Amino acid sequence: MTNQQKIQSLRDELNTHNYNYYVLDNASISDYDFDVKLKELEKLEKENPEFFDPNSPTQRVGGSITKNFETVVHKNRMYSLDNSYSKEDLLDWEKRVQKVLGTTETEYTCELKFDGASINLTYQNGQFVKAVTRGDGFQGDEVTNNIKTIRSIPLSIKEDFVSNFEMRGEIILPIDGFNKMNEERVENGEEAYRNPRNTASGSLKLQDSTEVAKRPLDCLLYQVVTEERKYKTHFESLENARKVGFKVPETITLAKSIDEVFEFVNHWDTHRHDLPYETDGIVIKVNNLQQQEELGYTSKAPRWAIAYKFKAEQVSTKLNEITYQVGRTGAITPVANLEPVQLAGTTVKRASLHNADQIAKLDIRVGDTVFVEKGGEIIPKIIAVDFAKRPKNSEHTIYATHCPECNTELVRTEGDAKHYCPNEFGCAPQITGRIQHFISRKAMDIDGLGGETVDLLRKEGLITNYADLYDLKVEQVIPLERMAEKSAQNMIEGIEKSKEIPFEKVLFALGIRFVGETVAKKLAKHFKSIDNLMVADFETLIAVDEIGDRIAQSIIDFSSNLGNIQLINRLKASGVQLEVSAESLENQTNKLEGQIFVVSGVFHQMSRNELKKAIEDNGGKVSSSISKKTNFIVAGDNMGPSKLAKAENLGIAIISEQDFIDKIS
């Protein structure tokens, strides 16, 4: 046997033992024998470096150091999930799903929702290539070296599966492993970790992969993302992923009806505490992959999936003080400062009180004993007062009348839940908040510049608005606290590079009230430039699809403010993209203006997303459901019979993929 054959034989054998132990929980070799074979392989690889393989079992022990985790854009966006908290919510979701699909024949998968850190694993030709954290869903941090140390993740797939794909999963820290880690830390005189979720997430960003390898991390997989149409259902794709070596939980269940979904919910609501890892809910997905494509996505979440959250944990504690925070738009948020209390694995000291109406509705007062829960298991909130424990000298809460930062008198317009500080250009948190929003990932995405640095730049008098960023020089920044020459250079380069960011993101970055990502895209597409948008009157604005009175008035208020006009002129002079680029306009026409399309079925020349983009690029609108307003249905193979019947009944024109291509040619 040649050295190459010996090396490959050992790799295959160790991979099999690894799979049996970490995925099947069925050891086929002793730890000692495994280590002996691993050392033998390490020796052979060292003696024969020409046969190096980055996915060899020897690469799982760590040893690489990552100083900076590179930001990587996801090929396929990692969406968040819409949440539900009752069975009524799930029934409403099913109605929406079946309305879009035009059928009551829907099958679901039920999966436990793991409480860990989301990860995206990329495989090419069966080989593990890279691992990227979820980040903001659009881009995350590459943590490949650290992920290689998790032995339940296969580094190569030899069996029959799709060739190029992504696996989505959750990096978790089993409860027993977490407790053991904490016992060792306490014995060594170190502070115990707070909870498994945060510890798992923090592990992924450790610079030394050897340290990561010491932690008992695991990875539970829940989705295969691929353009190959090998499997017809989500359940089938996961079953096959399990067969080729991925740790797909056995708890995933097929449900033929919503009643069977409820059975799954009821079972795990009581049995989840028996699991070896933490879970905070259940994810329900439409099983048929073609139906998933047909349902598509909102701007934030897939329409074909929903999370059911278990009832939040509640605790009681004392409310010591009510303070007020100022947001970037001037909105005032009252904050409850609490006697510290343990809640869902973390120490809670503060909770949101939302607004004056909420305080009055619950009659919340300083000194009260209050009940606190984590809304959606994330943000703590006060849900009630224990009136039996209210002090006799208790006084009604009088809401703040002036800004806690700049002392400007607060205003509250009719129909608005919140109070506002109108001192837009003179209130420090508003200034800092607007600049922090401007530089954020979903906006101008400026590398080398974080929230703390923005606050420092403002305090030093170097910036008072986001246009000032483009006047900064390296020599101005270097003297700042904790700012090295390299960091200063990176910051200025990041600011310069942001001039390439497209207009739709710049428009979102400006922080116009009510203009979020989706609205910014619609406005950029319609008006093409900031100049056109800022001279648009109320009637012109509300004529744009999905732009209502509130958004229109907010844009007019922004555009008529002299300070904002001056900021826009300065951004223009700096070279920021304040109009749609010529390249973007190249493929756009008005051929389909005013026409509404529904895309249904499986296509061969274009993907469903390419079809939808082509409709929008040519001025048309894509709708997810058929109605009297629909002009055309682009029908591919396997279009649902109920959709077809509805289209024929309404007399809507049904065109083929080729018909559509001819239409826009």
C-alpha positions as CSV (number, residue, x, y, z in Angstrom):
1,M,0.0,0.0,0.0
2,T,1.4,3.4,-1.0
3,N,1.7,6.3,1.5
4,Q,-1.1,8.1,-0.3
5,Q,-3.4,5.0,0.1
6,K,-2.4,4.6,3.8
7,I,-3.3,8.3,4.4
8,Q,-6.6,8.0,2.6
9,S,-7.5,4.7,4.3
10,L,-6.8,6.2,7.8
11,R,-8.8,9.4,6.9
12,D,-11.8,7.3,5.8
13,E,-11.6,5.1,8.9
14,L,-11.3,8.1,11.3
15,N,-14.2,9.9,9.6
16,T,-16.4,6.8,10.1
17,H,-15.5,6.5,13.8
18,N,-16.0,10.2,14.2
19,Y,-19.5,10.0,12.6
20,N,-20.5,7.0,14.7
21,Y,-19.5,8.7,18.0
22,Y,-20.5,12.4,17.4
23,V,-23.6,12.0,15.2
24,L,-25.0,8.5,15.9
25,D,-23.8,8.5,19.6
26,N,-22.6,5.0,19.1
27,A,-18.8,4.6,19.6
28,S,-17.2,2.0,17.4
29,I,-13.6,2.4,18.8
30,S,-12.1,3.4,22.1
31,D,-10.8,7.0,22.7
32,Y,-7.3,5.6,23.1
33,D,-7.4,3.6,19.8
34,F,-8.8,6.7,18.0
35,D,-6.0,8.9,19.3
36,V,-3.3,6.3,18.2
37,K,-4.7,6.2,14.7
38,L,-5.0,10.0,14.6
39,K,-1.3,10.4,15.6
40,E,-0.3,7.8,13.0
41,L,-2.2,9.9,10.4
42,E,-0.5,13.2,11.6
43,K,2.9,11.5,11.3
44,L,2.2,10.3,7.7
45,E,0.8,13.7,6.6
46,K,3.9,15.5,8.1
47,E,6.2,13.1,6.2
48,N,4.1,13.5,3.0
49,P,3.1,17.2,2.8
50,E,2.1,16.8,-0.9
51,F,-1.0,14.9,0.2
52,F,-2.2,17.7,2.5
53,D,-6.0,18.0,2.8
54,P,-7.6,20.9,4.6
55,N,-10.6,18.6,5.5
56,S,-8.4,15.8,7.0
57,P,-9.5,14.6,10.5
58,T,-6.2,16.0,11.8
59,Q,-7.4,19.5,11.0
60,R,-10.1,19.3,13.7
61,V,-7.8,19.7,16.6
62,G,-7.3,23.4,16.1
63,G,-4.1,25.3,16.0
64,S,-4.8,28.1,13.6
65,I,-5.1,31.7,14.8
66,T,-7.6,34.2,13.3
67,K,-6.8,37.8,14.2
68,N,-9.6,39.3,12.1
69,F,-12.8,37.5,11.1
70,E,-13.5,38.5,7.4
71,T,-17.0,39.7,6.6
72,V,-18.6,37.6,3.9
73,V,-21.8,38.3,1.9
74,H,-24.2,35.4,2.0
75,K,-24.9,33.9,-1.4
76,N,-28.4,33.2,-0.2
77,R,-29.8,35.6,2.4
78,M,-30.4,34.1,5.9
79,Y,-33.8,35.4,6.7
80,S,-35.3,35.6,10.2
81,L,-38.6,34.0,11.1
82,D,-42.0,35.5,11.9
83,N,-43.0,34.5,15.4
84,S,-46.4,33.2,16.7
85,Y,-47.4,32.8,20.3
86,S,-50.8,31.1,20.1
87,K,-52.6,28.4,18.1
88,E,-54.8,31.1,16.6
89,D,-51.6,32.7,15.2
90,L,-50.8,29.4,13.5
91,L,-54.3,29.0,12.0
92,D,-54.1,32.6,10.6
93,W,-50.7,31.7,9.1
94,E,-52.1,28.5,7.5
95,K,-55.0,30.6,6.0
96,R,-52.4,33.0,4.4
97,V,-50.4,30.1,3.1
98,Q,-53.3,28.3,1.5
99,K,-54.7,31.5,0.0
100,V,-51.5,32.1,-1.8
101,L,-51.1,28.5,-2.9
102,G,-54.8,28.2,-3.9
103,T,-55.1,24.8,-2.2
104,T,-55.9,23.3,1.2
105,E,-53.6,20.4,0.6
106,T,-50.5,21.4,2.5
107,E,-48.1,19.3,4.4
108,Y,-45.8,20.6,7.1
109,T,-42.5,19.8,8.9
110,C,-42.3,20.5,12.6
111,E,-38.9,21.1,14.1
112,L,-37.6,22.2,17.4
113,K,-36.1,25.7,17.5
114,F,-32.6,25.5,18.9
115,D,-31.2,28.2,21.2
116,G,-27.7,28.7,19.8
117,A,-25.8,30.6,17.1
118,S,-27.0,30.2,13.4
119,I,-24.4,29.1,10.9
120,N,-24.2,28.7,7.1
121,L,-21.9,25.9,5.9
122,T,-20.8,25.9,2.2
123,Y,-19.9,22.6,0.4
124,Q,-18.6,22.4,-3.2
125,N,-18.2,19.0,-4.9
126,G,-18.9,17.3,-1.6
127,Q,-16.1,19.2,0.2
128,F,-16.5,21.6,3.1
129,V,-15.4,25.0,2.0
130,K,-16.3,27.7,4.5
131,A,-18.5,28.6,7.5
132,V,-20.1,32.0,8.0
133,T,-22.2,33.2,10.9
134,R,-25.7,34.6,10.3
135,G,-24.6,38.2,11.0
136,D,-27.4,40.5,9.9
137,G,-28.7,37.9,7.4
138,F,-27.1,39.6,4.4
139,Q,-23.5,39.1,5.6
140,G,-21.7,37.5,8.5
141,D,-18.2,36.6,9.7
142,E,-16.2,33.7,8.3
143,V,-15.4,31.3,11.1
144,T,-14.2,28.3,9.0
145,N,-11.2,27.3,11.2
146,N,-13.3,27.3,14.4
147,I,-16.2,25.3,12.8
148,K,-13.8,22.6,11.6
149,T,-13.1,21.7,15.3
150,I,-16.8,20.7,15.7
151,R,-16.6,16.9,15.1
152,S,-20.3,16.4,14.3
153,I,-19.9,18.5,11.1
154,P,-18.7,16.4,8.2
155,L,-15.8,17.9,6.2
156,S,-16.4,15.8,3.1
157,I,-19.4,14.0,1.6
158,K,-18.6,10.9,-0.5
159,E,-22.1,9.4,-0.7
160,D,-24.7,10.4,-3.3
161,F,-26.0,13.8,-2.4
162,V,-26.3,17.2,-4.1
163,S,-22.9,18.5,-5.4
164,N,-22.9,22.2,-4.4
165,F,-25.0,23.3,-1.5
166,E,-25.3,25.2,1.8
167,M,-26.3,23.6,5.1
168,R,-28.0,25.9,7.6
169,G,-27.9,24.9,11.2
170,E,-27.4,26.0,14.8
171,I,-24.2,25.8,16.8
172,I,-25.3,24.7,20.3
173,L,-23.6,23.9,23.6
174,P,-25.4,20.8,25.2
175,I,-26.5,21.5,28.8
176,D,-24.2,18.8,30.3
177,G,-21.2,20.1,28.5
178,F,-22.0,23.6,29.5
179,N,-22.3,22.6,33.2
180,K,-19.0,20.7,33.0
181,M,-17.2,23.7,31.5
182,N,-18.6,25.9,34.4
183,E,-17.5,23.4,37.0
184,E,-13.9,23.5,35.7
185,R,-14.0,27.3,35.5
186,V,-15.2,27.7,39.1
187,E,-12.5,25.2,40.3
188,N,-9.9,27.3,38.5
189,G,-11.2,30.4,40.2
190,E,-12.8,31.8,37.0
191,E,-16.2,33.3,36.6
192,A,-18.9,30.9,35.4
193,Y,-20.5,31.5,32.0
194,R,-24.0,32.9,32.0
195,N,-25.9,30.5,29.6
196,P,-25.2,28.0,26.9
197,R,-26.5,30.1,24.0
198,N,-24.1,33.1,24.6
199,T,-21.2,30.8,25.3
200,A,-21.8,28.9,22.0
201,S,-22.0,32.2,20.1
202,G,-18.9,33.6,21.8
203,S,-16.9,30.4,21.0
204,L,-17.2,31.0,17.3
205,K,-15.3,34.3,17.6
206,L,-12.3,32.9,19.7
207,Q,-9.1,33.8,17.9
208,D,-7.4,30.5,18.8
209,S,-9.1,27.5,17.2
210,T,-7.3,25.2,19.7
211,E,-9.5,26.8,22.5
212,V,-12.6,26.2,20.4
213,A,-11.7,22.5,20.0
214,K,-11.7,22.1,23.8
215,R,-15.4,23.2,24.0
216,P,-18.1,20.5,23.6
217,L,-19.9,22.4,20.8
218,D,-22.3,20.6,18.5
219,C,-24.2,21.5,15.3
220,L,-27.8,20.6,14.5
221,L,-28.7,21.1,10.9
222,Y,-32.2,22.2,9.7
223,Q,-32.0,23.2,6.0
224,V,-30.4,22.3,2.7
225,V,-30.0,25.3,0.3
226,T,-29.3,24.3,-3.3
227,E,-30.3,25.1,-6.9
228,E,-30.3,21.4,-7.8
229,R,-33.8,20.0,-7.9
230,K,-33.0,16.5,-6.6
231,Y,-35.5,16.4,-3.8
232,K,-39.1,17.5,-3.9
233,T,-39.7,18.1,-0.2
234,H,-37.8,19.7,2.7
235,F,-38.2,16.5,4.8
236,E,-36.7,14.4,2.0
237,S,-33.7,16.7,1.7
238,L,-33.0,16.5,5.4
239,E,-33.5,12.7,5.6
240,N,-30.9,12.3,2.9
241,A,-28.6,14.9,4.6
242,R,-28.7,12.7,7.7
243,K,-27.9,9.6,5.6
244,V,-24.7,11.2,4.2
245,G,-23.4,12.3,7.6
246,F,-25.1,15.5,8.8
247,K,-26.5,15.7,12.3
248,V,-30.1,16.3,11.5
249,P,-32.3,15.9,14.7
250,E,-34.5,12.8,14.8
251,T,-37.2,15.0,16.4
252,I,-38.2,16.5,13.0
253,T,-41.7,15.3,12.2
254,L,-44.0,15.3,9.2
255,A,-47.5,16.8,9.8
256,K,-50.3,16.1,7.4
257,S,-52.5,18.8,8.9
258,I,-52.5,21.7,11.3
259,D,-54.0,19.5,13.9
260,E,-50.9,17.3,13.8
261,V,-48.8,20.4,14.1
262,F,-50.7,21.2,17.4
263,E,-50.0,17.7,18.6
264,F,-46.3,18.3,18.1
265,V,-46.6,21.7,19.9
266,N,-48.4,20.2,22.9
267,H,-45.9,17.4,23.2
268,W,-42.8,19.5,23.3
269,D,-44.3,22.3,25.4
270,T,-44.1,19.8,28.3
271,H,-41.2,17.5,27.2
272,R,-38.7,20.2,26.0
273,H,-37.1,20.2,29.5
274,D,-36.1,16.6,28.9
275,L,-33.9,17.5,26.0
276,P,-30.0,17.6,26.3
277,Y,-30.0,21.1,24.8
278,E,-32.0,24.3,25.1
279,T,-34.9,25.1,22.8
280,D,-37.2,28.1,22.9
281,G,-39.9,27.0,20.5
282,I,-40.9,25.1,17.3
283,V,-40.5,26.0,13.6
284,I,-43.3,24.9,11.2
285,K,-42.5,24.8,7.5
286,V,-44.4,24.1,4.4
287,N,-42.8,20.8,3.3
288,N,-43.2,20.9,-0.5
289,L,-40.1,22.8,-1.9
290,Q,-42.0,24.0,-5.0
291,Q,-44.7,25.4,-2.7
292,Q,-42.0,27.1,-0.7
293,E,-40.8,28.8,-3.9
294,E,-44.3,29.9,-4.8
295,L,-44.8,31.4,-1.3
296,G,-41.5,33.3,-1.4
297,Y,-40.4,35.9,1.2
298,T,-41.5,39.1,2.7
299,S,-38.7,41.7,3.2
300,K,-37.8,40.0,6.5
301,A,-39.0,36.4,6.6
302,P,-40.1,33.4,4.5
303,R,-43.8,33.1,4.0
304,W,-43.5,29.3,4.1
305,A,-42.2,29.1,7.7
306,I,-43.2,30.4,11.1
307,A,-41.8,30.0,14.6
308,Y,-44.1,29.1,17.5
309,K,-42.6,30.5,20.7
310,F,-43.2,28.7,24.0
311,K,-44.7,30.8,26.8
312,A,-42.0,33.2,28.1
313,E,-40.5,32.7,31.5
314,Q,-41.7,35.3,34.1
315,V,-40.1,36.6,37.3
316,S,-41.0,39.3,39.8
317,T,-38.6,42.0,41.0
318,K,-38.6,45.6,42.3
319,L,-38.8,48.7,40.0
320,N,-36.2,51.1,41.4
321,E,-36.3,54.0,38.9
322,I,-37.7,55.1,35.5
323,T,-35.3,56.8,33.2
324,Y,-35.7,57.9,29.6
325,Q,-33.7,57.1,26.4
326,V,-33.5,59.2,23.3
327,G,-33.4,57.4,19.9
328,R,-31.9,58.6,16.6
329,T,-35.3,59.9,15.5
330,G,-35.8,61.8,18.8
331,A,-38.3,59.2,20.0
332,I,-38.3,58.9,23.8
333,T,-38.4,55.4,25.3
334,P,-39.0,55.0,29.1
335,V,-36.8,52.4,30.7
336,A,-37.5,50.5,33.9
337,N,-34.4,50.1,36.1
338,L,-34.9,46.9,38.1
339,E,-33.4,45.1,41.0
340,P,-31.2,42.6,39.2
341,V,-33.0,39.2,38.6
342,Q,-32.2,36.0,36.7
343,L,-34.5,35.5,33.7
344,A,-34.1,32.8,31.0
345,G,-30.4,32.4,31.7
346,T,-29.4,36.0,31.9
347,T,-29.3,38.7,34.6
348,V,-32.0,41.4,33.8
349,K,-31.5,44.9,35.2
350,R,-33.5,46.9,32.7
351,A,-36.8,46.5,30.8
352,S,-38.6,48.6,28.2
353,L,-41.8,50.5,29.3
354,H,-42.6,51.4,25.7
355,N,-44.5,54.7,26.1
356,A,-46.6,56.9,28.4
357,D,-49.8,55.1,27.5
358,Q,-48.3,51.7,28.5
359,I,-47.2,53.1,31.9
360,A,-50.7,54.5,32.5
361,K,-52.5,51.4,31.3
362,L,-50.6,49.1,33.8
363,D,-50.4,51.9,36.4
364,I,-46.6,51.3,36.8
365,R,-44.9,53.3,39.7
366,V,-41.4,53.5,41.1
367,G,-41.2,51.1,44.1
368,D,-43.6,48.6,42.7
369,T,-43.0,44.9,42.5
370,V,-43.4,44.1,38.9
371,F,-43.7,40.9,36.7
372,V,-41.1,40.7,34.0
373,E,-40.8,38.5,31.0
374,K,-38.7,38.4,27.8
375,G,-40.9,39.4,24.9
376,G,-40.2,36.8,22.2
377,E,-37.5,35.6,24.6
378,I,-35.3,38.6,23.6
379,I,-36.2,42.0,25.1
380,P,-37.4,42.1,28.7
381,K,-40.7,43.8,29.3
382,I,-42.9,44.5,32.3
383,I,-46.3,42.8,31.9
384,A,-48.0,43.5,35.2
385,V,-47.8,45.0,38.7
386,D,-48.1,43.0,42.0
387,F,-50.6,45.5,43.6
388,A,-50.6,43.5,46.8
389,K,-47.0,44.6,47.4
390,R,-47.4,48.2,46.4
391,P,-45.9,50.6,49.1
392,K,-48.5,52.8,50.9
393,N,-46.7,56.0,50.0
394,S,-46.7,55.1,46.3
395,E,-47.2,58.0,43.8
396,H,-48.5,58.0,40.2
397,T,-45.8,58.2,37.5
398,I,-45.6,61.6,35.9
399,Y,-44.1,61.2,32.4
400,A,-41.1,63.3,31.4
401,T,-41.9,66.7,29.9
402,H,-38.4,67.6,28.8
403,C,-35.6,65.7,27.0
404,P,-33.2,64.1,29.5
405,E,-30.3,64.9,27.2
406,C,-30.8,68.5,26.0
407,N,-33.7,69.7,28.2
408,T,-35.8,70.6,25.1
409,E,-39.6,70.4,25.8
410,L,-41.0,67.1,24.4
411,V,-43.8,67.0,21.8
412,R,-46.3,64.4,21.0
413,T,-48.3,64.6,17.8
414,E,-51.9,63.3,17.5
415,G,-52.0,59.5,16.8
416,D,-48.4,59.0,17.9
417,A,-47.7,56.6,20.8
418,K,-44.3,58.2,21.6
419,H,-43.1,61.6,22.8
420,Y,-40.3,63.2,20.7
421,C,-37.5,65.6,21.3
422,P,-37.7,68.1,18.4
423,N,-34.1,69.3,18.8
424,E,-33.0,67.2,15.8
425,F,-29.6,68.8,15.2
426,G,-28.6,69.7,18.8
427,C,-29.5,66.7,20.8
428,A,-26.4,64.4,21.3
429,P,-28.0,61.0,21.2
430,Q,-29.9,62.0,18.0
431,I,-26.7,63.1,16.3
432,T,-24.8,60.0,17.3
433,G,-27.8,57.7,16.6
434,R,-28.3,59.1,13.0
435,I,-24.6,58.7,12.2
436,Q,-24.5,55.1,13.7
437,H,-27.5,54.3,11.5
438,F,-25.8,55.8,8.5
439,I,-22.6,53.7,8.9
440,S,-24.5,50.4,9.7
441,R,-24.2,47.2,7.7
442,K,-27.6,47.5,6.0
443,A,-26.9,51.1,5.1
444,M,-23.4,52.5,4.1
445,D,-21.6,49.5,5.7
446,I,-18.5,51.5,6.6
447,D,-15.7,49.2,7.8
448,G,-13.4,50.3,10.6
449,L,-16.0,52.6,12.2
450,G,-18.2,51.5,15.1
451,G,-20.7,53.1,17.5
452,E,-18.1,54.0,20.2
453,T,-15.8,55.6,17.7
454,V,-18.7,57.7,16.3
455,D,-19.5,58.9,19.9
456,L,-15.8,59.7,20.4
457,L,-15.6,61.7,17.1
458,R,-18.7,63.7,18.1
459,K,-17.4,64.4,21.6
460,E,-14.0,65.6,20.1
461,G,-16.0,68.0,17.8
462,L,-14.8,66.3,14.6
463,I,-18.3,65.4,13.4
464,T,-21.8,66.7,14.1
465,N,-23.6,64.9,11.2
466,Y,-22.9,62.1,8.7
467,A,-21.7,64.5,6.0
468,D,-18.8,65.4,8.2
469,L,-17.5,61.9,7.9
470,Y,-16.3,62.6,4.4
471,D,-14.2,65.5,5.5
472,L,-12.2,63.5,8.1
473,K,-8.4,63.1,7.6
474,V,-6.1,60.4,9.0
475,E,-4.1,62.9,10.9
476,Q,-7.3,64.2,12.7
477,V,-8.2,60.7,13.8
478,I,-4.8,59.2,15.0
479,P,-4.7,61.3,18.2
480,L,-8.0,59.8,19.4
481,E,-8.0,57.5,22.4
482,R,-7.1,53.8,21.5
483,M,-6.7,54.8,17.8
484,A,-3.6,53.4,16.1
485,E,-2.3,54.7,12.7
486,K,-3.5,51.5,11.0
487,S,-7.0,51.8,12.5
488,A,-7.2,55.4,11.4
489,Q,-6.2,54.5,7.9
490,N,-8.8,51.6,7.8
491,M,-11.5,54.0,8.9
492,I,-10.8,56.6,6.3
493,E,-10.5,53.9,3.6
494,G,-13.9,52.5,4.7
495,I,-15.5,56.0,4.5
496,E,-14.0,56.4,1.0
497,K,-15.3,53.0,-0.1
498,S,-18.8,53.8,1.0
499,K,-19.1,56.2,-1.9
500,E,-19.7,53.1,-4.0
501,I,-22.8,52.1,-2.1
502,P,-25.9,52.1,-4.4
503,F,-28.5,54.8,-4.1
504,E,-31.2,52.6,-2.5
505,K,-28.9,51.9,0.5
506,V,-27.9,55.5,0.7
507,L,-31.6,56.5,0.9
508,F,-32.1,54.1,3.7
509,A,-29.0,55.4,5.4
510,L,-30.3,59.0,5.5
511,G,-32.6,57.9,8.3
512,I,-35.8,59.5,7.0
513,R,-38.6,58.5,9.4
514,F,-40.7,55.5,8.3
515,V,-38.3,54.9,5.3
516,G,-37.0,51.4,6.0
517,E,-35.0,49.1,3.6
518,T,-38.0,48.0,1.5
519,V,-39.5,51.5,1.2
520,A,-36.1,52.9,0.3
521,K,-35.8,50.4,-2.6
522,K,-39.3,51.3,-3.9
523,L,-38.6,55.0,-3.8
524,A,-35.1,54.6,-5.4
525,K,-36.6,52.6,-8.2
526,H,-39.4,55.0,-8.8
527,F,-37.7,58.4,-8.5
528,K,-34.2,57.3,-9.6
529,S,-32.5,60.2,-7.8
530,I,-32.6,62.2,-4.5
531,D,-33.4,65.3,-6.4
532,N,-36.5,63.8,-8.0
533,L,-37.6,62.5,-4.6
534,M,-37.1,65.8,-2.7
535,V,-39.2,67.9,-5.1
536,A,-42.1,65.3,-5.2
537,D,-45.3,66.6,-3.8
538,F,-47.7,64.7,-1.6
539,E,-49.9,63.4,-4.5
540,T,-46.9,62.2,-6.4
541,L,-45.5,60.4,-3.4
542,I,-48.7,58.5,-2.5
543,A,-49.2,57.5,-6.1
544,V,-46.1,55.2,-5.7
545,D,-47.0,51.6,-4.8
546,E,-47.3,51.0,-1.1
547,I,-46.4,54.6,-0.1
548,G,-49.0,55.9,2.3
549,D,-49.9,59.3,3.8
550,R,-47.5,58.9,6.8
551,I,-44.5,58.0,4.7
552,A,-45.3,60.7,2.2
553,Q,-45.6,63.4,4.8
554,S,-42.3,62.3,6.5
555,I,-40.4,62.6,3.2
556,I,-41.9,66.1,2.6
557,D,-40.9,67.1,6.1
558,F,-37.4,65.8,5.6
559,S,-37.1,67.5,2.1
560,S,-38.3,70.9,3.3
561,N,-35.8,71.1,6.2
562,L,-32.9,73.4,5.4
563,G,-30.5,71.4,7.5
564,N,-31.3,68.3,5.5
565,I,-31.0,70.1,2.2
566,Q,-27.5,71.2,3.2
567,L,-26.5,67.7,4.2
568,I,-27.7,66.3,0.9
569,N,-25.7,68.9,-1.0
570,R,-22.6,68.1,1.0
571,L,-23.0,64.3,0.4
572,K,-23.3,65.0,-3.4
573,A,-20.1,67.1,-3.3
574,S,-18.4,64.2,-1.5
575,G,-19.3,61.8,-4.3
576,V,-21.9,59.7,-2.5
577,Q,-24.3,57.9,-4.8
578,L,-27.5,59.9,-4.7
579,E,-29.0,58.6,-7.9
580,V,-29.4,55.2,-9.6
581,S,-26.3,54.2,-11.5
582,A,-26.2,54.1,-15.3
583,E,-25.4,50.3,-15.0
584,S,-28.5,49.7,-12.9
585,L,-30.6,51.7,-15.4
586,E,-29.2,49.8,-18.4
587,N,-31.5,46.8,-18.0
588,Q,-34.6,48.7,-16.8
589,T,-37.5,49.6,-19.0
590,N,-41.2,50.7,-18.5
591,K,-42.5,47.9,-20.8
592,L,-44.5,46.3,-18.1
593,E,-45.5,49.5,-16.2
594,G,-48.9,49.2,-14.4
595,Q,-49.1,45.4,-15.0
596,I,-49.4,42.9,-12.2
597,F,-47.9,39.4,-12.5
598,V,-48.2,36.2,-10.6
599,V,-45.4,33.7,-11.1
600,S,-46.3,30.0,-10.5
601,G,-44.8,26.7,-11.3
602,V,-41.3,25.4,-12.1
603,F,-39.2,27.1,-14.8
604,H,-36.3,26.1,-17.0
605,Q,-34.7,29.1,-18.7
606,M,-34.9,31.4,-15.7
607,S,-35.1,30.8,-11.9
608,R,-38.2,32.1,-10.2
609,N,-36.2,34.9,-8.6
610,E,-34.8,35.9,-12.0
611,L,-38.3,36.0,-13.4
612,K,-39.5,38.3,-10.6
613,K,-36.5,40.6,-11.0
614,A,-37.1,40.8,-14.7
615,I,-40.7,41.8,-14.1
616,E,-39.7,44.5,-11.6
617,D,-36.8,45.7,-13.8
618,N,-39.3,46.3,-16.6
619,G,-41.7,48.3,-14.5
620,G,-44.1,45.5,-13.5
621,K,-45.2,44.4,-10.1
622,V,-45.1,40.8,-8.7
623,S,-48.0,39.6,-6.6
624,S,-48.0,36.4,-4.5
625,S,-51.7,35.8,-5.0
626,I,-54.2,35.9,-7.8
627,S,-56.9,38.6,-7.7
628,K,-59.1,40.7,-10.1
629,K,-56.2,43.1,-10.3
630,T,-53.8,40.4,-11.8
631,N,-53.0,41.0,-15.4
632,F,-50.8,38.0,-16.2
633,I,-49.8,34.6,-14.8
634,V,-46.4,33.4,-15.9
635,A,-47.0,29.6,-15.7
636,G,-44.3,27.0,-15.5
637,D,-44.6,23.2,-15.0
638,N,-46.7,21.9,-12.2
639,M,-48.8,25.0,-11.7
640,G,-51.3,24.2,-8.9
641,P,-54.7,23.2,-10.4
642,S,-56.7,25.4,-8.0
643,K,-54.6,28.4,-9.1
644,L,-55.2,27.5,-12.7
645,A,-59.0,27.2,-12.1
646,K,-59.1,30.6,-10.3
647,A,-57.2,32.3,-13.1
648,E,-59.5,30.9,-15.7
649,N,-62.5,31.8,-13.7
650,L,-61.3,35.5,-13.5
651,G,-60.3,35.5,-17.1
652,I,-56.6,36.3,-16.4
653,A,-54.2,35.7,-19.3
654,I,-51.8,32.8,-18.7
655,I,-48.5,33.0,-20.5
656,S,-45.5,30.7,-20.6
657,E,-41.9,31.4,-19.6
658,Q,-41.0,31.8,-23.3
659,D,-44.0,34.2,-23.8
660,F,-42.7,36.3,-21.0
661,I,-39.2,36.4,-22.4
662,D,-40.5,37.4,-25.8
663,K,-42.6,40.1,-24.1
664,I,-39.6,41.9,-22.5
665,S,-37.1,41.2,-25.4
